[in-house]
């Protein structure tokens, strides 16, 4: 695998972080809009705590949280629909390559090859981050469910306390509706935090203090916060308030544009639109599996249903590789000062230390007491069977759990919820214990998705423990989880997530051969973009072998390039083919080299890179290249003439054709002289023949 910026532990920790919802009143959002931000976007850059925090587990052990990050989302936010999700993933891959050249290379020196190969693949990192960000939360887990809800009302409201009460009632009604709809919540009694938002330049400070006092009396001092922002008036300069000339804009990389305000960039190349001229057909080809969960990455259907009937988001069907972000420059935080930034930092720290972690402590103890009491009852009822008969071996081997029988009060669900909460807050030992206990109680045959989920998290919790270096990584658990997700449950989203996590762990343990096998498991035809990315990562694994497998690297890079072409990513396909050009040219593998040059020439021409196309086709007609049959040479030459004609319309100086030039005026035909007839035969004069 290629190198990444994050360590494995940081990657897993950021992939599974506590989810927090934000529910704002209209007046609070109006105050935030002065900075071209929603409240959820306003606090996004401050969601990673700069210092360590701690809480106590059910055994009263102190658990230190390092580099804790919260994922804040708006209460009304929904996952992107099929078309938009597909475009986001394609853009994530395309835009990284076009944003600049990648210069991180390392040298591989063997007896036969001396190569300079890129050791980073930022397009894969970008796709992976985008995939994990838009992936939905399954019914078999609680990792992506909201733990808490932050209620926000401004001091400009006529009755802030009544507004808070209505927000609480709105959240409760949504959570109790049947059937359940998005957003999903971690448990019935989630943590609620109340923020009174005060506009410094327009609001009355005395009113804010008075209302905040009433708020603390009603909901508790540890569950409330008075946040003051907008210390700078619109249009006021930094010099007027004694601030530095260049205020930071930490929101730029966090703000996500709404799909309703998408503005296409100017087309970089008209030919790029041909590669994905009909995005609907591409989605039908890639997302072709059935699942009961409605989501862009989970709504796979093998039938030829009309995509418009299941999609509510309107977007241009033509994909030209343009970014989904707006080209206009938007200034964020124009009314915020450095003092406001500090206040937001304090708010996030108090929310975690004085509220959220106390809620986590309480619920972990409650869950632990439930598990302990139920285990005691189980042992109590098992004693008569032990002493007074009963075939215990038959009962032990019989599947007793069905996915339809699992309820919120089931022992297996309590174990899973406890383990997920412990995992989110970095208590990996407790998480592993409960995941493993749930694994023993669940059945693969009757609850396959739940079973695969605990297998997946058993592996991750095992690795994230401090003693993981001395423990063997249970790869058999992850392999089984991938198989169940992909084949039995037909949930390739979660199978993909397993591969992303497991291969990073295997890379850290230098088990590159096992990482290759897992990448290849999900490189089938159901998703060309994912298949291309996984094949490319598998090829990089071969470079880390000792000694490196250069030919296998080249072979899988060619296949990855082919899959990039099918996914409409021509620039990435050209990159893959160019990377292996020297490898196949070294032993003079003519047929493979001709295939690569022909593909490079044809795709370069489609991208209007005519000079590169001519260079590739010239290699096909080299004097020593005579292995192709006549029919194949005709195909090459027809494509070459097409590109040559394109070049004649733009250039006055034409390249020299690498084929013989025939001049009819200089052709001479030499015939033999007059011959005597043999055995009475007759030799006709040459003039009798029409040449």
C-alpha positions in Angstrom: 0.0 0.0 0.0 1.0 3.6 -0.5 1.9 5.8 2.4 -0.7 7.9 4.1 -0.4 11.1 6.3 -2.4 9.6 9.2 -1.2 6.8 11.5 -3.5 3.7 11.6 -4.7 4.6 15.1 -5.5 8.2 14.1 -7.4 6.9 11.0 -9.5 4.5 12.9 -10.2 7.0 15.7 -11.3 9.7 13.2 -13.5 7.2 11.3 -15.4 6.3 14.5 -15.9 9.5 16.6 -18.9 10.6 18.7 -21.8 12.0 16.6 -23.5 15.2 17.9 -26.6 16.7 16.4 -27.3 20.5 16.5 -30.9 21.7 16.7 -31.2 25.5 16.3 -34.0 28.0 16.4 -34.5 30.4 13.4 -33.2 33.4 15.3 -30.0 31.6 16.3 -29.3 30.6 12.7 -29.9 34.2 11.6 -27.1 35.3 13.9 -24.7 32.7 12.5 -25.6 33.6 8.9 -23.8 36.9 9.4 -20.7 34.9 9.1 -22.0 32.8 6.1 -22.1 29.8 8.4 -24.7 27.6 10.2 -24.2 26.9 13.8 -23.0 23.4 13.1 -20.4 24.8 10.6 -19.4 27.5 13.1 -18.1 25.0 15.6 -16.7 22.5 13.2 -13.0 23.7 13.3 -13.1 23.5 17.1 -14.4 19.9 17.4 -11.0 18.4 18.1 -10.0 19.0 21.7 -6.4 20.3 21.9 -5.7 18.8 25.3 -6.3 15.5 27.0 -9.5 14.8 29.0 -10.5 11.9 31.2 -13.5 10.0 32.6 -13.9 6.9 34.8 -15.2 3.5 33.7 -17.5 1.2 35.6 -14.5 -0.1 37.5 -13.5 3.4 38.6 -10.4 3.3 36.3 -9.4 6.6 34.8 -9.6 6.6 31.0 -7.5 9.3 29.3 -8.9 10.5 26.0 -6.2 11.7 23.6 -6.9 13.8 20.5 -10.7 13.4 20.9 -12.7 14.7 17.9 -16.5 15.2 17.8 -18.5 15.0 14.5 -21.1 17.8 14.6 -24.0 17.7 12.1 -27.1 19.7 11.7 -30.3 18.0 13.0 -31.9 18.3 9.6 -29.0 17.2 7.5 -29.5 14.0 5.4 -27.1 11.8 3.6 -26.6 12.7 -0.1 -28.8 11.0 -2.6 -27.5 8.6 -5.2 -26.5 11.0 -7.9 -24.9 13.5 -5.7 -23.0 10.8 -3.7 -21.6 9.3 -6.9 -20.5 12.7 -8.0 -18.8 13.4 -4.7 -16.8 10.2 -4.9 -15.8 10.9 -8.5 -14.8 14.4 -7.6 -12.8 13.3 -4.6 -10.7 11.2 -6.9 -10.5 13.6 -9.9 -9.7 16.8 -8.1 -6.7 15.6 -6.2 -4.8 14.7 -9.4 -5.6 18.1 -11.0 -4.8 20.2 -8.0 -1.0 19.7 -8.5 1.7 17.3 -9.3 2.7 14.6 -6.8 6.4 14.7 -6.2 6.7 12.1 -3.4 8.7 9.4 -5.1 11.0 6.6 -3.9 13.6 4.6 -5.8 13.4 0.9 -6.3 16.6 -0.6 -7.5 16.8 -4.3 -8.4 19.0 -6.3 -10.8 16.7 -5.7 -13.7 14.9 -2.4 -12.9 15.8 1.0 -11.6 12.5 2.8 -11.0 11.2 6.1 -9.5 7.7 5.3 -8.2 5.3 7.5 -6.3 4.8 6.3 -2.7 1.7 8.3 -2.0 -1.8 8.1 -3.5 -3.7 11.2 -2.2 -6.6 10.5 -4.5 -7.2 7.2 -2.6 -7.0 9.0 0.7 -9.5 11.6 -0.6 -11.9 9.0 -1.8 -11.6 7.0 1.4 -12.3 10.1 3.6 -15.3 11.0 1.4 -16.6 7.4 1.5 -16.5 7.2 5.2 -18.1 10.7 5.6 -21.2 9.9 3.5 -21.5 6.2 4.5 -24.8 5.6 6.3 -25.3 4.0 9.7 -26.6 0.5 9.7 -29.3 -1.0 11.8 -26.9 -3.5 13.4 -24.7 -0.9 15.0 -24.8 2.4 17.0 -21.4 3.9 16.0 -23.0 6.5 13.6 -26.0 7.3 15.8 -26.3 10.6 17.5 -25.2 10.5 21.2 -26.3 14.0 22.1 -28.2 17.0 20.8 -27.2 20.6 21.3 -30.2 22.9 21.4 -29.4 26.5 20.4 -31.6 29.6 20.9 -30.5 33.2 20.7 -31.1 36.0 23.3 -33.0 38.0 20.7 -35.9 35.5 20.9 -39.0 36.9 22.7 -39.2 33.8 25.0 -35.9 31.8 24.9 -37.0 29.3 27.6 -40.2 28.5 25.6 -38.1 28.1 22.5 -35.8 25.6 24.2 -38.9 23.6 25.4 -40.2 23.4 21.9 -36.9 22.2 20.6 -36.8 19.5 23.2 -40.3 18.4 22.3 -39.4 18.4 18.6 -36.5 16.1 19.2 -38.5 13.7 21.4 -41.3 13.5 18.9 -38.9 12.7 16.1 -37.2 10.0 18.1 -40.5 8.3 19.1 -42.1 8.2 15.7 -42.9 4.9 14.1 -41.4 3.7 11.8 -38.1 5.3 12.8 -36.7 7.9 10.4 -33.4 9.8 10.2 -31.7 11.0 12.2 -31.0 7.9 14.3 -30.2 8.2 18.0 -27.9 6.2 20.2 -30.5 5.5 22.9 -33.8 6.8 24.2 -32.3 9.0 26.8 -29.7 10.9 24.8 -27.7 13.8 26.3 -29.2 17.2 25.7 -27.1 20.4 26.0 -28.5 23.9 25.9 -26.7 26.9 24.3 -27.9 30.5 24.7 -26.4 32.4 21.7 -25.7 36.1 22.2 -24.9 38.6 19.5 -22.4 41.0 21.2 -23.0 43.9 18.8 -26.8 43.8 18.8 -28.0 42.1 22.0 -28.4 43.3 25.5 -25.9 41.7 27.9 -28.2 42.2 31.0 -31.0 40.2 29.3 -28.6 37.5 28.3 -27.3 37.1 31.8 -30.9 37.0 33.2 -32.1 34.4 30.7 -29.0 32.3 31.2 -29.7 32.2 35.0 -33.2 30.9 34.4 -31.9 28.4 31.9 -29.4 26.9 34.4 -32.1 26.6 37.0 -34.3 24.7 34.7 -31.8 22.3 33.0 -28.8 22.4 35.3 -25.6 24.5 35.3 -23.5 21.7 33.7 -25.9 21.3 30.8 -26.0 25.0 29.7 -23.7 27.5 28.2 -23.8 31.2 27.2 -21.9 31.7 24.0 -21.1 35.2 22.9 -20.1 35.8 19.2 -20.1 38.5 16.5 -17.9 40.9 18.4 -17.2 42.7 15.1 -19.9 44.5 13.1 -20.4 43.8 9.4 -18.1 46.0 7.4 -15.9 46.8 10.4 -12.2 46.3 9.7 -9.7 44.5 11.9 -7.8 47.7 12.6 -10.9 49.2 14.2 -11.0 46.5 16.8 -7.2 46.2 17.2 -7.0 42.8 15.5 -4.4 41.5 13.1 -4.7 42.3 9.5 -5.1 38.7 8.4 -7.8 36.8 10.4 -7.7 33.0 9.9 -10.5 31.2 8.0 -10.6 27.7 9.6 -14.0 27.0 8.2 -13.0 26.9 4.5 -12.2 23.1 4.5 -15.2 22.2 6.7 -18.1 24.0 5.0 -20.1 21.7 2.8 -22.2 23.3 0.1 -25.8 22.3 -0.2 -26.7 20.3 -3.2 -29.3 23.0 -4.1 -26.5 25.6 -4.5 -24.1 23.6 -6.5 -22.4 25.6 -9.2 -20.5 23.8 -11.9 -17.0 25.1 -12.6 -16.1 26.0 -16.2 -15.3 22.8 -18.1 -11.7 22.0 -18.0 -12.0 19.9 -21.1 -14.9 19.1 -23.2 -13.8 15.6 -23.8 -14.0 14.8 -20.1 -17.7 15.0 -20.3 -17.7 12.1 -22.7 -16.2 9.8 -20.1 -19.3 10.2 -17.9 -21.9 11.6 -20.3 -24.7 9.6 -18.7 -24.1 9.4 -14.9 -27.4 7.6 -14.4 -26.3 4.6 -16.5 -23.0 4.5 -14.5 -24.8 4.4 -11.2 -27.2 1.7 -12.5 -24.1 -0.4 -13.4 -22.2 0.1 -10.2 -25.0 0.2 -7.6 -26.6 -3.1 -8.6 -27.3 -4.9 -5.3 -30.6 -5.0 -3.4 -30.8 -3.8 0.2 -33.5 -2.6 2.5 -31.7 0.5 3.5 -32.3 3.6 1.4 -29.0 5.3 0.9 -26.8 6.4 -2.1 -24.2 3.8 -1.3 -26.5 1.2 -0.1 -29.4 1.3 -2.6 -28.1 -1.4 -5.0 -30.6 -2.7 -7.5 -30.1 -5.3 -10.2 -33.3 -4.3 -12.0 -33.5 -1.6 -14.6 -35.6 0.8 -12.4 -35.8 4.5 -13.3 -33.3 6.2 -11.0 -35.4 9.4 -11.0 -38.1 7.6 -9.1 -35.8 7.0 -6.2 -33.8 10.1 -6.2 -34.9 13.5 -5.0 -31.8 15.5 -5.7 -31.5 17.3 -9.0 -28.1 17.5 -10.5 -26.5 17.7 -14.0 -26.1 14.2 -15.4 -22.9 15.0 -17.3 -19.7 14.6 -15.3 -16.9 16.8 -16.5 -14.6 16.3 -13.5 -15.5 19.8 -12.2 -15.5 20.4 -8.5 -18.8 20.5 -6.6 -17.8 23.6 -4.7 -18.7 27.0 -5.8 -16.2 29.1 -7.7 -17.1 32.3 -5.9 -15.1 33.3 -3.0 -17.1 33.4 0.3 -15.7 34.9 3.4 -16.5 33.0 6.5 -16.4 34.4 10.1 -16.4 38.0 8.9 -18.0 39.2 12.2 -15.8 37.0 14.5 -12.7 38.1 16.3 -10.0 36.0 18.0 -11.8 36.5 21.3 -14.9 34.8 19.7 -12.7 32.0 18.6 -11.5 31.5 22.1 -15.1 31.5 23.4 -16.0 28.7 21.0 -13.0 26.8 22.2 -14.1 27.2 25.8 -17.7 26.2 24.9 -16.6 22.9 23.2 -14.3 22.1 26.2 -17.1 22.6 28.7 -19.6 20.7 26.6 -17.3 17.7 26.7 -15.8 17.8 30.2 -18.8 19.1 32.2 -21.6 17.4 30.3 -20.9 14.7 27.7 -18.3 12.7 29.6 -20.4 12.6 32.8 -23.3 11.3 30.7 -20.9 8.6 29.3 -19.8 7.6 32.8 -23.4 7.2 34.0 -24.5 5.2 31.0 -21.5 2.9 31.0 -22.2 2.1 34.6 -25.9 1.5 33.9 -25.2 -0.8 30.9 -22.6 -2.7 33.0 -25.1 -3.2 35.8 -27.7 -4.6 33.3 -25.2 -7.0 31.8 -24.0 -8.2 35.2 -27.5 -8.8 36.5 -28.6 -10.6 33.4 -25.6 -12.8 33.5 -26.4 -13.6 37.1 -29.9 -14.7 36.1 -28.6 -16.8 33.2 -26.2 -18.6 35.6 -29.0 -19.1 38.1 -31.4 -20.7 35.6 -28.5 -22.8 34.1 -27.8 -24.5 37.5 -30.8 -26.9 37.5 -30.1 -28.0 34.0 -26.5 -28.8 35.0 -27.5 -31.0 38.0 -30.8 -32.4 36.9 -30.3 -33.4 33.3 -30.7 -31.9 29.8 -28.4 -32.3 26.8 -26.3 -29.2 27.3 -24.1 -29.9 24.3 -27.1 -29.9 22.0 -28.4 -26.6 23.5 -25.0 -25.0 23.2 -24.6 -25.8 19.5 -28.2 -24.7 18.6 -28.6 -21.3 17.1 -30.8 -19.4 19.4 -30.6 -15.8 18.1 -32.5 -14.4 15.1 -32.2 -11.0 13.7 -35.9 -10.6 13.9 -35.9 -11.4 17.6 -33.4 -8.8 18.6 -34.9 -5.8 20.4 -33.5 -2.8 22.2 -33.7 -4.8 25.4 -32.0 -7.9 24.1 -28.8 -8.9 25.8 -26.9 -8.8 22.5 -28.1 -5.3 21.7 -27.1 -4.1 25.2 -23.7 -5.6 24.7 -23.3 -4.0 21.3 -24.5 -0.6 22.6 -22.1 -0.8 25.6 -19.2 -1.8 23.3 -19.9 1.0 20.8 -20.0 3.6 23.5 -16.8 2.4 25.0 -15.1 2.3 21.6 -16.2 5.8 20.7 -14.6 7.1 23.9 -11.4 5.1 23.6 -12.0 2.4 26.2 -10.9 -0.3 23.8 -10.4 -3.0 26.4 -14.0 -2.7 27.7 -15.2 -2.5 24.1 -13.4 -5.7 23.1 -14.8 -7.6 26.1 -18.4 -6.7 25.1 -17.9 -7.3 21.4 -16.5 -10.7 22.1 -19.3 -11.5 24.5 -21.8 -10.5 21.8 -20.0 -12.6 19.2 -20.5 -15.7 21.4 -24.2 -15.1 21.8 -25.0 -14.2 18.2 -25.5 -16.7 15.3 -24.1 -16.3 11.9 -26.9 -18.3 10.3 -29.8 -16.4 11.8 -28.3 -12.9 12.5 -25.5 -12.6 9.9 -25.3 -8.8 9.8 -25.1 -8.4 13.6 -22.6 -11.2 13.7 -20.4 -9.6 11.0 -20.6 -6.3 12.8 -19.2 -7.6 16.1 -16.5 -9.6 14.2 -15.4 -6.3 12.5 -15.3 -4.4 15.7 -13.6 -7.2 17.6 -10.6 -6.8 15.2 -10.5 -3.0 15.5 -10.9 -3.0 19.3 -8.2 -5.7 19.6 -5.8 -3.6 17.5 -6.5 -0.3 19.3 -5.6 -1.6 22.7 -2.3 -0.5 24.2 -1.2 -4.2 24.3 -2.0 -4.8 20.7 1.6 -5.0 19.7 2.0 -8.2 21.6 -1.3 -9.7 20.4 -2.0 -11.5 17.1 -4.3 -9.6 14.8 -7.4 -11.9 14.4 -7.6 -11.6 10.6 -9.9 -14.6 10.3 -12.6 -12.5 12.0 -12.2 -9.7 9.5 -12.2 -12.1 6.5 -15.4 -13.7 7.8 -17.0 -10.2 8.3 -16.1 -9.2 4.8 -17.6 -12.4 3.4 -20.8 -12.0 5.3 -21.3 -8.4 4.5 -20.6 -8.9 0.7 -22.1 -12.2 0.0 -24.7 -13.1 2.7 -26.1 -9.7 3.8 -25.3 -8.0 0.5 -24.1 -4.9 2.1 -20.9 -3.9 0.2 -20.7 -0.6 1.9 -19.8 -2.3 5.2 -17.6 -4.8 3.4 -15.7 -1.9 1.9 -15.3 -0.3 5.3 -13.9 -3.5 6.7 -11.3 -3.6 3.9 -10.3 0.0 4.4 -9.8 -0.5 8.1 -8.2 -4.0 8.0 -5.7 -3.2 5.2 -4.4 -0.2 7.2 -3.8 -2.5 10.1 -2.1 -5.1 8.0 0.1 -2.5 6.4 1.3 -1.4 9.9 2.1 -5.0 10.7 3.8 -5.4 7.2 1.4 -8.2 6.3 1.2 -7.0 2.7 0.3 -10.4 1.2 -2.8 -10.6 3.3 -3.6 -6.9 2.5 -3.5 -7.8 -1.2 -6.0 -10.6 -0.7 -8.5 -8.4 1.0 -8.1 -5.6 -1.7 -8.8 -8.2 -4.4 -11.9 -9.5 -2.7 -13.7 -6.2 -3.4 -12.2 -5.4 -6.8 -15.0 -7.1 -8.8 -17.2 -5.5 -11.4 -19.9 -4.0 -9.2 -18.0 -0.7 -8.8 -15.4 0.3 -11.3 -14.0 3.3 -9.3 -13.7 1.3 -6.1 -12.2 -1.6 -8.0 -9.6 0.6 -9.7 -8.6 2.2 -6.4 -8.3 -1.2 -4.7 -6.3 -2.7 -7.5 -3.9 0.2 -7.4 -3.4 -0.2 -3.7 -2.9 -3.9 -4.2 -0.2 -3.2 -6.8 1.6 -0.9 -4.3 1.6 -3.8 -1.8 3.7 -5.8 -4.2 6.4 -3.1 -4.1 6.7 -3.6 -0.3 7.5 -7.3 -0.7 11.1 -8.3 -0.1 12.3 -8.5 -2.8 9.7 -6.3 -4.5 7.4 -8.0 -7.1 7.9 -5.5 -10.0 6.0 -7.4 -12.6 3.0 -8.1 -10.4 3.0 -4.4 -9.6 2.9 -3.5 -13.3 0.2 -6.2 -14.1 -2.2 -4.9 -11.5 -1.5 -1.3 -12.4 -2.5 -2.0 -16.0 -5.8 -3.6 -14.7 -6.3 -0.6 -12.4 -5.9 1.7 -15.4 -8.5 -0.3 -17.4 -10.9 0.0 -14.5 -10.2 3.8 -14.2 -11.2 4.0 -17.9 -14.5 2.2 -17.2 -15.1 4.6 -14.3 -14.6 7.6 -16.6 -11.3 8.7 -14.9 -9.1 9.0 -18.0 -6.4 11.1 -16.3 -5.9 8.5 -13.7 -5.9 5.8 -16.3 -3.1 7.6 -18.2 -1.2 7.9 -15.0 -1.4 4.1 -14.4 -0.3 3.2 -17.9 2.5 5.8 -17.9 3.8 4.4 -14.5 4.4 0.9 -16.0 5.6 1.9 -19.4 9.3 1.6 -18.5 8.7 -1.7 -16.8 7.3 -3.5 -19.8 9.8 -1.8 -22.1 12.8 -3.2 -20.2 12.4 -6.9 -21.2 10.9 -5.8 -24.5 7.5 -7.5 -24.0 6.2 -6.3 -27.4 2.6 -7.3 -27.2 2.1 -5.8 -23.7 4.0 -2.7 -24.7 1.9 -2.2 -27.8 -1.3 -2.5 -25.8 0.0 0.2 -23.4 1.1 2.5 -26.1 -2.1 2.1 -28.1 -4.2 2.9 -25.0 -2.0 5.8 -24.1 -2.3 7.2 -27.6 -6.0 6.8 -27.9 -6.9 8.2 -24.5 -4.4 11.1 -24.9 -6.1 12.0 -28.2 -9.5 12.0 -26.5 -8.1 14.4 -24.0 -6.7 16.6 -26.8 -3.1 15.8 -25.7 -2.1 15.4 -29.4 1.6 15.5 -28.9 1.5 12.8 -26.3 -0.7 10.7 -28.5 1.7 11.0 -31.4 4.6 9.9 -29.3 2.7 6.8 -28.2 1.6 5.9 -31.7 5.1 6.5 -33.1 6.3 3.7 -30.7 3.9 1.3 -32.3 5.5 1.8 -35.7 9.1 1.6 -34.6 11.4 -0.3 -37.1 12.0 -3.2 -34.7 8.3 -3.6 -33.8 7.0 -6.1 -36.3 5.3 -8.7 -34.1 1.7 -7.6 -34.7 -0.3 -9.2 -37.5 -1.5 -7.2 -40.4 -5.1 -6.7 -39.2 -3.9 -5.3 -35.9 -1.4 -3.0 -37.7 -4.3 -1.6 -39.8 -6.2 -0.8 -36.6 -3.2 1.0 -35.2 -2.7 2.9 -38.4 -6.3 4.0 -38.7 -6.2 5.5 -35.2 -2.9 7.1 -36.0 -4.2 8.8 -39.1 -7.2 10.2 -37.1 -4.8 11.8 -34.6 -2.5 13.0 -37.4 -5.5 14.7 -39.1 -6.3 16.5 -35.8 -2.7 17.7 -35.6 -2.8 19.1 -39.2 -5.6 21.4 -38.3 -3.7 23.1 -35.5 0.0 22.8 -36.3 1.9 24.1 -39.3 4.9 21.9 -38.7 3.9 18.3 -38.9 5.7 15.3 -37.4 7.4 12.8 -39.7 5.3 9.7 -40.4 7.0 6.5 -39.1 5.9 4.6 -42.2 7.5 4.3 -45.7 6.8 7.1 -48.1 5.9 5.8 -51.6 6.6 8.1 -54.6 5.0 6.7 -57.8 7.2 8.7 -60.1 10.4 7.0 -58.9 9.1 3.4 -59.0 11.0 1.2 -61.4 10.1 -2.4 -62.4 13.0 -4.6 -63.4 12.2 -7.5 -65.7 14.4 -10.3 -66.9 15.9 -10.2 -70.4 14.8 -12.2 -73.5 14.7 -16.0 -72.8 14.8 -18.8 -75.2 11.7 -21.1 -75.1 12.2 -24.4 -73.4 11.0 -27.7 -75.0 9.2 -25.8 -77.7 7.4 -23.4 -75.3 6.6 -19.8 -76.2 7.7 -16.7 -74.3 5.5 -13.6 -75.0 6.9 -10.1 -75.4 6.6 -8.0 -72.3 4.6 -5.5 -74.3 1.7 -7.9 -74.5 1.0 -7.5 -70.8 -0.7 -4.5 -69.3 1.1 -3.2 -66.3 
